Amino acid sequence: MAYNRRDLLAQTLDGLAAQVRPVDGVVVIDNASTDGSGDLARAHDVVTEVVAMNENLGGAGGFAAGIARAVATHQADLVWVMDDDTIPTPGALEALLAARKSYPGTPAILASRAVWSDGREHPMNTPRSRPGASRDLVAAAQAIGTRQIRSASFVSILLDARAVWEDGLPEADFFLWNDDFEYTARLLRHRVGLFVPASEVLHLTRTFGASETDPGARFYNEVRNKIWLFTRSSALDPVEKALYGGRSVLRWIQTLYASGQKRTLLKHAYRGLHDATEAPTPVEVVLANTPVAEDVKQVQRSAGLLGRDEAANG
């Protein structure tokens, strides 16, 4: 998914072209970039297709569009998801596939280890371990150098298309923040996910730190989307909602306490609380006027998530 980071996108595409295990295809979602990102992607040898969106629908909309296009139009069995500031090392895909093959089961998600430019593991992208995982599950993961996880970020994950067809697409209306938490936790509620440290990517954010560091206007998305996650999504069970909900409130308090713009953040938080009273707009509605509209309908229909009126009208 690309939006106005042309130079970083070039590095991402070069990284994909340099994979020891070559990629089978690359779909770039150009989220209405104005810096020539789409043209750069079209000219790159590794790219199979560039889908030009007519407006910026955020990371959530972009990832939903890309996953839908990959599984519906390109009939992918596995979808490797990443952002345009993610640079995969040459062995990243090979390591994900090796872990998938070695595990005595079928993981729905395999997540790479994301590091910053100085080699430190990026705190924004550390997958959450699966609480209460059985000894057998833990041992099976450890035996191949991996770890059982409950959720992951979109920075570099390998998705099994069967899980996508069964559970649908990310919530595009999240726009940004927590869309990956909601989606991966939804896919992994009753499935296996693995963190694969041998698969390494660079996540070249401007600064090193977690997402709560100086959120600014994005605090609105943090609050609204988390409330949507806890009240509207099937991703978490009741105990997990209480656990993660409590942690989120504590993080919000810590973020406000550390901020030099407390009044501004409180305004964003209030808007988020207010807007969370309405349910997210369905993904097929958010992406209705885009090139992937039919792909989205196919996936959502397969998952039983397409509205009855939409399903009746085809």
C-alpha positions as a LaTeX table, in Angstrom:
\begin{tabular}{lrrr}
\hline
Residue & $x$ (\AA) & $y$ (\AA) & $z$ (\AA) \\
\hline
Met1 & 0.00 & 0.00 & 0.00 \\
Ala2 & 1.54 & 3.31 & $-1.09$ \\
Tyr3 & 0.83 & 6.95 & $-0.32$ \\
Asn4 & 3.23 & 9.80 & $-1.06$ \\
Arg5 & 6.45 & 8.08 & $-0.01$ \\
Arg6 & 7.97 & 7.57 & $-3.44$ \\
Asp7 & 11.57 & 7.11 & $-2.30$ \\
Leu8 & 10.63 & 4.57 & 0.37 \\
Leu9 & 8.34 & 2.76 & $-2.05$ \\
Ala10 & 11.26 & 2.35 & $-4.43$ \\
Gln11 & 13.23 & 0.65 & $-1.65$ \\
Thr12 & 10.26 & $-1.59$ & $-0.81$ \\
Leu13 & 9.91 & $-2.71$ & $-4.42$ \\
Asp14 & 13.67 & $-3.26$ & $-4.74$ \\
Gly15 & 13.49 & $-5.39$ & $-1.59$ \\
Leu16 & 10.69 & $-7.47$ & $-3.06$ \\
Ala17 & 12.65 & $-7.91$ & $-6.31$ \\
Ala18 & 15.68 & $-9.13$ & $-4.34$ \\
Gln19 & 13.91 & $-11.96$ & $-2.49$ \\
Val20 & 15.81 & $-15.27$ & $-2.39$ \\
Arg21 & 12.46 & $-16.97$ & $-2.93$ \\
Pro22 & 10.98 & $-14.78$ & $-5.70$ \\
Val23 & 7.51 & $-13.35$ & $-5.17$ \\
Asp24 & 4.83 & $-14.65$ & $-7.53$ \\
Gly25 & 3.24 & $-11.26$ & $-8.05$ \\
Val26 & 3.06 & $-7.76$ & $-6.57$ \\
Val27 & $-0.07$ & $-5.61$ & $-6.36$ \\
Val28 & 0.52 & $-1.98$ & $-5.37$ \\
Ile29 & $-2.43$ & 0.02 & $-4.08$ \\
Asp30 & $-1.69$ & 3.66 & $-4.94$ \\
Asn31 & $-3.78$ & 5.53 & $-2.37$ \\
Ala32 & $-4.19$ & 8.65 & $-4.58$ \\
Ser33 & $-0.53$ & 9.65 & $-4.26$ \\
Thr34 & 0.52 & 13.01 & $-5.70$ \\
Asp35 & 4.30 & 12.42 & $-5.73$ \\
Gly36 & 4.58 & 9.99 & $-8.63$ \\
Ser37 & 4.48 & 6.83 & $-6.50$ \\
Gly38 & 2.06 & 5.18 & $-8.90$ \\
Asp39 & 4.24 & 5.90 & $-11.95$ \\
Leu40 & 7.30 & 4.58 & $-10.17$ \\
Ala41 & 5.46 & 1.36 & $-9.30$ \\
Arg42 & 4.21 & 0.88 & $-12.87$ \\
Ala43 & 7.76 & 1.17 & $-14.17$ \\
His44 & 9.21 & $-1.36$ & $-11.70$ \\
Asp45 & 9.86 & $-4.86$ & $-13.07$ \\
Val46 & 8.64 & $-6.65$ & $-9.93$ \\
Val47 & 5.16 & $-5.09$ & $-10.02$ \\
Thr48 & 2.28 & $-7.09$ & $-11.48$ \\
Glu49 & $-0.44$ & $-4.44$ & $-11.13$ \\
Val50 & $-0.91$ & $-0.93$ & $-9.79$ \\
Val51 & $-4.43$ & $-0.15$ & $-8.58$ \\
Ala52 & $-5.00$ & 3.62 & $-8.53$ \\
Met53 & $-7.50$ & 4.73 & $-5.91$ \\
Asn54 & $-9.45$ & 7.93 & $-6.52$ \\
Glu55 & $-8.89$ & 9.20 & $-2.99$ \\
Asn56 & $-6.74$ & 8.45 & 0.02 \\
Leu57 & $-8.65$ & 5.89 & 2.08 \\
Gly58 & $-5.92$ & 5.50 & 4.67 \\
Gly59 & $-3.95$ & 2.44 & 5.54 \\
Ala60 & $-7.09$ & 0.51 & 6.47 \\
Gly61 & $-8.76$ & 1.16 & 3.12 \\
Gly62 & $-5.56$ & 0.50 & 1.22 \\
Phe63 & $-4.87$ & $-2.83$ & 2.89 \\
Ala64 & $-8.49$ & $-3.95$ & 2.50 \\
Ala65 & $-8.29$ & $-3.07$ & $-1.21$ \\
Gly66 & $-4.98$ & $-4.88$ & $-1.70$ \\
Ile67 & $-6.01$ & $-8.05$ & 0.07 \\
Ala68 & $-9.29$ & $-8.18$ & $-1.84$ \\
Arg69 & $-7.53$ & $-7.68$ & $-5.17$ \\
Ala70 & $-4.93$ & $-10.33$ & $-4.41$ \\
Val71 & $-7.32$ & $-13.10$ & $-3.40$ \\
Ala72 & $-10.20$ & $-12.34$ & $-5.80$ \\
Thr73 & $-8.68$ & $-11.12$ & $-9.07$ \\
His74 & $-5.24$ & $-12.74$ & $-8.75$ \\
Gln75 & $-6.50$ & $-15.84$ & $-6.87$ \\
Ala76 & $-3.57$ & $-15.78$ & $-4.45$ \\
Asp77 & $-3.28$ & $-18.61$ & $-1.94$ \\
Leu78 & $-1.04$ & $-16.50$ & 0.30 \\
Val79 & $-0.88$ & $-12.71$ & 0.58 \\
Trp80 & 2.23 & $-10.95$ & 1.87 \\
Val81 & 1.08 & $-7.60$ & 3.24 \\
Met82 & 3.33 & $-4.60$ & 3.84 \\
Asp83 & 3.37 & $-0.81$ & 3.83 \\
Asp84 & 5.49 & 1.47 & 1.67 \\
Asp85 & 7.96 & 2.19 & 4.47 \\
Thr86 & 8.75 & $-1.51$ & 4.92 \\
Ile87 & 11.93 & $-2.88$ & 3.34 \\
Pro88 & 12.12 & $-6.70$ & 3.33 \\
Thr89 & 15.54 & $-8.29$ & 3.67 \\
Pro90 & 16.37 & $-10.86$ & 0.95 \\
Gly91 & 15.44 & $-13.89$ & 3.06 \\
Ala92 & 12.24 & $-12.49$ & 4.57 \\
Leu93 & 9.75 & $-14.38$ & 2.41 \\
Glu94 & 11.80 & $-17.58$ & 2.37 \\
Ala95 & 11.81 & $-17.63$ & 6.18 \\
Leu96 & 8.03 & $-17.11$ & 6.40 \\
Leu97 & 7.38 & $-19.94$ & 3.96 \\
Ala98 & 9.87 & $-22.23$ & 5.70 \\
Ala99 & 8.11 & $-21.71$ & 9.04 \\
Arg100 & 4.74 & $-22.33$ & 7.42 \\
Lys101 & 5.99 & $-25.59$ & 5.91 \\
Ser102 & 7.65 & $-26.78$ & 9.12 \\
Tyr103 & 4.77 & $-26.07$ & 11.48 \\
Pro104 & 2.56 & $-29.13$ & 12.19 \\
Gly105 & $-0.59$ & $-27.33$ & 11.13 \\
Thr106 & $-1.68$ & $-24.44$ & 8.93 \\
Pro107 & $-0.95$ & $-20.98$ & 10.37 \\
Ala108 & $-3.39$ & $-18.30$ & 9.22 \\
Ile109 & $-0.80$ & $-15.56$ & 9.77 \\
Leu110 & 2.99 & $-15.50$ & 9.92 \\
Ala111 & 4.57 & $-12.22$ & 11.04 \\
Ser112 & 8.09 & $-10.95$ & 10.37 \\
Arg113 & 10.42 & $-9.30$ & 12.84 \\
Ala114 & 10.41 & $-5.56$ & 12.14 \\
Val115 & 13.49 & $-3.53$ & 13.04 \\
Trp116 & 14.23 & 0.17 & 12.79 \\
Ser117 & 17.07 & 1.70 & 10.78 \\
Asp118 & 19.57 & 1.07 & 13.61 \\
Gly119 & 18.66 & $-2.61$ & 14.00 \\
Arg120 & 16.57 & $-2.32$ & 17.15 \\
Glu121 & 13.31 & $-4.24$ & 17.14 \\
His122 & 10.55 & $-1.74$ & 16.42 \\
Pro123 & 8.15 & $-1.45$ & 19.39 \\
Met124 & 5.32 & $-0.41$ & 17.07 \\
Asn125 & 5.33 & $-3.82$ & 15.40 \\
Thr126 & 5.98 & $-6.42$ & 18.10 \\
Pro127 & 3.25 & $-9.09$ & 17.76 \\
Arg128 & 1.18 & $-9.83$ & 20.85 \\
Ser129 & 1.79 & $-13.27$ & 22.30 \\
Arg130 & $-1.22$ & $-15.56$ & 22.58 \\
Pro131 & $-2.27$ & $-15.62$ & 26.25 \\
Gly132 & $-3.19$ & $-19.02$ & 27.59 \\
Ala133 & $-1.70$ & $-20.94$ & 24.66 \\
Ser134 & $-1.44$ & $-24.64$ & 25.47 \\
Arg135 & 1.91 & $-26.29$ & 26.13 \\
Asp136 & 1.57 & $-28.22$ & 22.89 \\
Leu137 & 1.00 & $-25.06$ & 20.84 \\
Val138 & 3.88 & $-23.26$ & 22.52 \\
Ala139 & 6.20 & $-26.24$ & 22.05 \\
Ala140 & 5.23 & $-26.66$ & 18.39 \\
Ala141 & 6.07 & $-23.03$ & 17.70 \\
Gln142 & 9.31 & $-23.05$ & 19.70 \\
Ala143 & 10.49 & $-26.20$ & 17.92 \\
Ile144 & 10.77 & $-24.23$ & 14.66 \\
Gly145 & 12.06 & $-21.00$ & 16.20 \\
Thr146 & 8.74 & $-19.16$ & 16.26 \\
Arg147 & 6.22 & $-17.90$ & 18.82 \\
Gln148 & 2.44 & $-18.22$ & 19.10 \\
Ile149 & 0.77 & $-14.82$ & 18.62 \\
Arg150 & $-2.69$ & $-13.32$ & 19.08 \\
Ser151 & $-2.30$ & $-10.29$ & 16.77 \\
Ala152 & 0.26 & $-8.54$ & 14.57 \\
Ser153 & 0.79 & $-5.37$ & 12.55 \\
Phe154 & 0.42 & $-4.94$ & 8.80 \\
Val155 & 4.12 & $-4.11$ & 8.44 \\
Ser156 & 4.94 & $-7.62$ & 7.18 \\
Ile157 & 2.52 & $-10.53$ & 7.55 \\
Leu158 & 1.79 & $-13.53$ & 5.37 \\
Leu159 & $-1.95$ & $-14.27$ & 5.24 \\
Asp160 & $-3.56$ & $-17.58$ & 4.30 \\
Ala161 & $-6.24$ & $-16.65$ & 1.75 \\
Arg162 & $-8.60$ & $-19.26$ & 3.20 \\
Ala163 & $-8.87$ & $-17.22$ & 6.39 \\
Val164 & $-9.61$ & $-14.10$ & 4.33 \\
Trp165 & $-12.40$ & $-15.84$ & 2.41 \\
Glu166 & $-13.86$ & $-17.12$ & 5.69 \\
Asp167 & $-13.62$ & $-13.97$ & 7.83 \\
Gly168 & $-13.58$ & $-11.15$ & 5.30 \\
Leu169 & $-11.49$ & $-8.00$ & 4.96 \\
Pro170 & $-10.07$ & $-5.35$ & 7.30 \\
Glu171 & $-12.45$ & $-2.60$ & 8.44 \\
Ala172 & $-11.71$ & 0.11 & 5.88 \\
Asp173 & $-13.58$ & 2.76 & 7.88 \\
Phe174 & $-10.86$ & 2.64 & 10.57 \\
Phe175 & $-8.78$ & 4.70 & 8.08 \\
Leu176 & $-5.65$ & 4.31 & 10.20 \\
Trp177 & $-4.56$ & 2.83 & 13.53 \\
Asn178 & $-5.78$ & $-0.41$ & 15.12 \\
Asp179 & $-7.13$ & $-1.75$ & 11.82 \\
Asp180 & $-4.32$ & $-4.34$ & 11.83 \\
Phe181 & $-4.95$ & $-5.19$ & 15.50 \\
Glu182 & $-8.66$ & $-5.73$ & 14.84 \\
Tyr183 & $-8.14$ & $-7.70$ & 11.64 \\
Thr184 & $-5.33$ & $-10.01$ & 12.73 \\
Ala185 & $-7.00$ & $-10.65$ & 16.09 \\
Arg186 & $-10.21$ & $-11.52$ & 14.21 \\
Leu187 & $-8.42$ & $-13.98$ & 11.95 \\
Leu188 & $-6.52$ & $-15.48$ & 14.88 \\
Arg189 & $-9.36$ & $-15.81$ & 17.36 \\
His190 & $-9.74$ & $-19.47$ & 16.42 \\
Arg191 & $-6.63$ & $-19.95$ & 14.27 \\
Val192 & $-2.86$ & $-20.17$ & 14.72 \\
Gly193 & $-0.54$ & $-17.21$ & 14.15 \\
Leu194 & 3.25 & $-17.32$ & 14.39 \\
Phe195 & 5.94 & $-14.70$ & 14.92 \\
Val196 & 8.93 & $-15.65$ & 12.74 \\
Pro197 & 12.08 & $-13.80$ & 13.93 \\
Ala198 & 14.13 & $-15.28$ & 11.06 \\
Ser199 & 12.04 & $-13.21$ & 8.65 \\
Glu200 & 13.32 & $-9.66$ & 9.06 \\
Val201 & 12.14 & $-6.39$ & 7.55 \\
Leu202 & 13.12 & $-2.77$ & 8.12 \\
His203 & 10.33 & $-0.46$ & 9.21 \\
Leu204 & 11.65 & 2.99 & 8.36 \\
Thr205 & 9.40 & 5.27 & 10.39 \\
Arg206 & 10.65 & 8.80 & 10.97 \\
Thr207 & 11.28 & 8.17 & 14.64 \\
Phe208 & 11.76 & 5.14 & 16.87 \\
Gly209 & 8.91 & 4.57 & 19.26 \\
Ala210 & 5.49 & 3.10 & 19.88 \\
Ser211 & 2.28 & 4.46 & 18.37 \\
Glu212 & 1.28 & 6.40 & 21.49 \\
Thr213 & 4.28 & 8.72 & 21.13 \\
Asp214 & 2.99 & 12.19 & 20.15 \\
Pro215 & $-0.17$ & 10.97 & 18.37 \\
Gly216 & $-1.57$ & 14.43 & 17.59 \\
Ala217 & $-4.81$ & 14.32 & 15.58 \\
Arg218 & $-4.42$ & 10.55 & 15.21 \\
Phe219 & $-5.50$ & 10.22 & 18.84 \\
Tyr220 & $-9.03$ & 10.52 & 17.44 \\
Asn221 & $-8.50$ & 7.32 & 15.42 \\
Glu222 & $-6.85$ & 5.60 & 18.38 \\
Val223 & $-9.85$ & 6.23 & 20.64 \\
Arg224 & $-12.64$ & 5.72 & 18.08 \\
Asn225 & $-11.14$ & 2.60 & 16.55 \\
Lys226 & $-10.32$ & 0.95 & 19.86 \\
Ile227 & $-13.89$ & 1.47 & 21.04 \\
Trp228 & $-15.13$ & 0.02 & 17.75 \\
Leu229 & $-12.82$ & $-2.95$ & 18.34 \\
Phe230 & $-14.13$ & $-3.55$ & 21.86 \\
Thr231 & $-17.82$ & $-2.98$ & 21.10 \\
Arg232 & $-18.43$ & $-3.82$ & 17.42 \\
Ser233 & $-15.90$ & $-6.50$ & 16.46 \\
Ser234 & $-15.85$ & $-10.27$ & 16.96 \\
Ala235 & $-12.03$ & $-10.24$ & 17.17 \\
Leu236 & $-11.80$ & $-10.59$ & 20.96 \\
Asp237 & $-13.59$ & $-12.70$ & 23.52 \\
Pro238 & $-15.08$ & $-11.03$ & 26.65 \\
Val239 & $-12.00$ & $-11.66$ & 28.81 \\
Glu240 & $-9.70$ & $-10.24$ & 26.13 \\
Lys241 & $-11.91$ & $-7.18$ & 25.75 \\
Ala242 & $-11.59$ & $-6.50$ & 29.46 \\
Leu243 & $-7.82$ & $-7.11$ & 29.41 \\
Tyr244 & $-6.98$ & $-5.08$ & 26.31 \\
Gly245 & $-9.61$ & $-2.46$ & 27.12 \\
Gly246 & $-8.05$ & $-1.81$ & 30.51 \\
Arg247 & $-4.60$ & $-1.58$ & 28.99 \\
Ser248 & $-5.84$ & 0.85 & 26.36 \\
Val249 & $-7.36$ & 3.18 & 28.94 \\
Leu250 & $-4.09$ & 3.17 & 30.87 \\
Arg251 & $-2.17$ & 4.00 & 27.68 \\
Trp252 & $-4.55$ & 6.85 & 26.92 \\
Ile253 & $-3.97$ & 8.27 & 30.40 \\
Gln254 & $-0.20$ & 7.91 & 30.01 \\
Thr255 & $-0.31$ & 9.56 & 26.58 \\
Leu256 & $-2.33$ & 12.50 & 27.91 \\
Tyr257 & $-0.06$ & 12.87 & 30.94 \\
Ala258 & 3.08 & 12.96 & 28.80 \\
Ser259 & 1.65 & 15.31 & 26.19 \\
Gly260 & 2.41 & 19.01 & 25.99 \\
Gln261 & $-0.96$ & 19.51 & 24.27 \\
Lys262 & $-3.35$ & 17.91 & 26.71 \\
Arg263 & $-6.30$ & 20.10 & 25.77 \\
Thr264 & $-5.92$ & 19.28 & 22.08 \\
Leu265 & $-5.65$ & 15.54 & 22.73 \\
Leu266 & $-8.72$ & 15.67 & 24.96 \\
Lys267 & $-10.67$ & 17.25 & 22.08 \\
His268 & $-9.57$ & 14.46 & 19.75 \\
Ala269 & $-10.48$ & 11.87 & 22.39 \\
Tyr270 & $-13.93$ & 13.39 & 22.86 \\
Arg271 & $-14.58$ & 13.31 & 19.11 \\
Gly272 & $-13.43$ & 9.70 & 19.01 \\
Leu273 & $-15.76$ & 8.76 & 21.87 \\
His274 & $-18.65$ & 10.53 & 20.18 \\
Asp275 & $-18.13$ & 9.04 & 16.72 \\
Ala276 & $-17.65$ & 5.52 & 18.10 \\
Thr277 & $-21.35$ & 5.46 & 19.01 \\
Glu278 & $-22.06$ & 4.82 & 15.30 \\
Ala279 & $-20.95$ & 1.53 & 13.75 \\
Pro280 & $-18.15$ & 1.53 & 11.15 \\
Thr281 & $-19.34$ & 1.88 & 7.57 \\
Pro282 & $-19.15$ & $-1.57$ & 5.91 \\
Val283 & $-16.02$ & $-2.12$ & 3.86 \\
Glu284 & $-18.02$ & $-2.77$ & 0.68 \\
Val285 & $-19.59$ & 0.68 & 1.07 \\
Val286 & $-16.30$ & 2.46 & 1.80 \\
Leu287 & $-14.73$ & 0.86 & $-1.29$ \\
Ala288 & $-17.84$ & 0.94 & $-3.48$ \\
Asn289 & $-16.52$ & 3.55 & $-5.93$ \\
Thr290 & $-13.04$ & 2.12 & $-6.33$ \\
Pro291 & $-11.47$ & $-0.29$ & $-8.85$ \\
Val292 & $-11.65$ & $-3.11$ & $-6.29$ \\
Ala293 & $-15.38$ & $-2.84$ & $-5.54$ \\
Glu294 & $-16.25$ & $-6.21$ & $-7.10$ \\
Asp295 & $-13.28$ & $-7.93$ & $-5.46$ \\
Val296 & $-14.44$ & $-6.64$ & $-2.09$ \\
Lys297 & $-17.99$ & $-7.85$ & $-2.67$ \\
Gln298 & $-16.74$ & $-11.33$ & $-3.58$ \\
Val299 & $-14.74$ & $-11.66$ & $-0.38$ \\
Gln300 & $-17.38$ & $-10.18$ & 1.91 \\
Arg301 & $-20.08$ & $-12.33$ & 0.32 \\
Ser302 & $-17.96$ & $-15.46$ & 0.84 \\
Ala303 & $-17.53$ & $-14.54$ & 4.51 \\
Gly304 & $-21.26$ & $-13.93$ & 4.95 \\
Leu305 & $-20.61$ & $-10.26$ & 5.73 \\
Leu306 & $-22.19$ & $-8.60$ & 2.71 \\
Gly307 & $-25.43$ & $-6.78$ & 3.55 \\
Arg308 & $-28.63$ & $-8.61$ & 2.58 \\
Asp309 & $-29.65$ & $-5.89$ & 0.11 \\
Glu310 & $-26.20$ & $-5.95$ & $-1.52$ \\
Ala311 & $-26.24$ & $-9.73$ & $-1.72$ \\
Ala312 & $-29.70$ & $-9.73$ & $-3.28$ \\
Asn313 & $-28.66$ & $-7.15$ & $-5.88$ \\
Gly314 & $-25.38$ & $-8.94$ & $-6.72$ \\
\hline
\end{tabular}
